[in-house]
């Protein structure tokens, strides 16, 4: 697991529900990841969304 898995998780959840999971939900989905790795995945998701908009 790495930041790319976090990115895919956020993308899937957002497309399925229209809502981003909160930090606790992300941490629960990826308990084995370090906080920095989770943050990098979230930042990558935000970067990609901004590029589209």
C-alpha positions in Angstrom: 0.0 0.0 0.0 1.1 3.5 -0.8 0.0 7.0 -1.7 -1.4 5.8 -5.1 -3.7 3.4 -3.2 -5.0 6.4 -1.2 -5.5 8.3 -4.4 -7.5 5.5 -6.0 -9.6 5.1 -2.8 -10.4 8.8 -2.7 -11.3 8.8 -6.4 -13.6 5.8 -6.0 -15.3 7.1 -2.9 -15.9 10.5 -4.4 -17.2 9.1 -7.7 -19.5 6.6 -5.8 -20.8 9.0 -3.2 -20.0 12.6 -4.2 -18.4 13.1 -0.8 -14.8 12.8 0.2 -14.1 10.6 3.2 -12.7 12.5 6.2 -9.2 12.0 7.6 -10.4 9.4 10.2 -12.1 7.3 7.5 -8.9 7.4 5.3 -6.7 6.4 8.3 -9.1 3.5 9.1 -9.0 2.3 5.5 -5.2 2.4 5.5 -4.0 1.6 9.1 -0.7 0.3 7.8 0.3 3.5 6.1 2.3 6.3 7.7 0.5 9.7 8.0 2.9 11.2 5.5 2.1 8.6 2.9 -1.7 9.3 3.4 -1.1 13.0 3.1 0.8 12.6 -0.1 -2.1 10.6 -1.5 -4.6 13.2 -0.5 -2.4 16.0 -2.0 -2.2 14.0 -5.3 -6.0 13.7 -5.4 -6.5 17.4 -4.8 -3.8 18.3 -7.4 -5.6 16.1 -10.0 -9.0 17.5 -9.2 -7.7 21.1 -9.6 -6.2 20.2 -13.0 -9.5 19.0 -14.2 -11.5 22.0 -12.9 
